[in-house]
Structure formats: C-alpha cells, structure tokens
C-alpha cells in the first residue's frame, strides 16, 4: 500500500539523525533486555520498575532534538521537580496529561519531565510493530492499548492503576489520537478514572504549534522548532482527591487551554467534553 506521508529536505535530515542514533538506541535496549533476563535466570531481580529502558529512550530523544534543531521552549519545568520533592514516598505516581497533535509530543513530554525520571506512556498497540520504537515501548514496559478491543482497554486500565500504585508516573494523551488541526479535541475517560481511583495528582502539559512543526501528513518535522516557536508549558499540579471525574476533566481542559494559542483552542470556544466512543 502506497504511503501518502510527505517528506521534505529538512525531514530527510531529521530522519538521518533519528535513524542513525536509532541503531545505537536499539543496541542499548537489547543489552538491557538481555541483562534483565540473565539476572532473572540467576534469581536476581534488577530494574524492577523498568526505568533503564525509559531513561535510554529519553537520552536518545535528547540527542535527536538537540542535533536536529528541534529543542522546544520549555516553561514551568521546575514545577515537576518541586512536586516530586514534596510528594511522600507512599504517594501514587503523577498523571501527566498533554494535548496531542504530533509525533514530536512524546519526546517533548520526556524533556519537560526530565530524562532521569521513570514513567510509562500509554500508547496505541500498533506502535509495537514500528522497528526500534516497538522495542523501546516493550523494554520500558510502557502501556499499550488496542482501542478496538474492550479486553485490551480493561487491561490498560489495570496496568495503569498498578504502575500508579507502585509510585510510577504515567504520561497520557486523553484525546486518544492526534488532532489534525491542532485544536483540543474531546477527552477519553481512562486517564481521569485512573487518577481519581488512586488519588494521583494530575500535571497538565500544554504543547503549542507542534502541528505546524510536524503535520499529521508529514513523516518527519518540516522545519526547526525554534523558528516557529514550539512551546511546552508545564502547569501546576491538580489534586484529584475530593473531586468528581467531571470536575477533574473540566479543570484539566481549562488549564491546558490557558497556555495554548487561539489557533489551538476548541472550536467555537466550547470545551470538547467526553468522547464516549
């Protein structure tokens, strides 16, 4: 089947950088997998929360963004550092929630949280078939979901609760898919149910102009991020204890919108609410 994805000269350069570093990334991930398997055979548990793979992924992302001139303007990052310092050890992980309009959103969230942090991204299961990326998702034990399968959705929910209760944070895109025009879309319920159930705080992250950097019909970014400029803003944490699911969603939507440009606000100025499909 012929692909309709487009590619320009800058995209070729980005692809060269990402794929070249990807071979090293893949080799390190394989070493991590073999190391954990070998230790397991000896009855030794290592990397119990699967942070080694996550940090490897983030380091690859750091180098790719720097070398491809795609580092974004990140504001509010110290809020995450401050939050993690004051949270008791017994607290559940943090639920990071961001708007989604580009593949670049994933490394941008990683950079805003910090490359030393362990967290799990909730991603669609089709990504497991992508070379190297699938290995990265698997080694870090990120959570995947098949949106056409109710059984998969239930497993995703249970896996998410398990990680949060173990103190591992989650990164989610509650819209469920990329916005074609950059505007905030309706939210799906899963992330908010998990946060409400565990009492996890939610940290909204607003990503601006990523749909211009890497439109949905282009395979790689079409230009450097600084020239746009792409901005990632980390908001103050939102407590979920004592709030209903609807109240949590409303606060998160308004918070995300507060740092998005007019061109990415919901159509007609109306909050999108829930997508119950």
Secondary structure, DSSP 8 states (H G I E B T S, - for coil): -----B--HHHHHHHHHHHHHHHHHHHHHHHHHHHHHHHHHTT---STT-HHHHHHHHHHHHHHHHHTT---EEESHHHHHHHHHHS-TTS---EEEE--SSTTHHHHHHHHH-TT--EEEEEEGGGGGSTTHHHHHHHTT-EEE-TT-HHHHHHHHHHHHHHHHTT-EEEE-TTSS--SSS----B-SHHHHHHHHHT--EEEEEEESHHHHS-TTBSS-SS-STTTT-EEEE---B--TT--HHHHHHHHHHHHHHTS-GGGS-GGG----B---
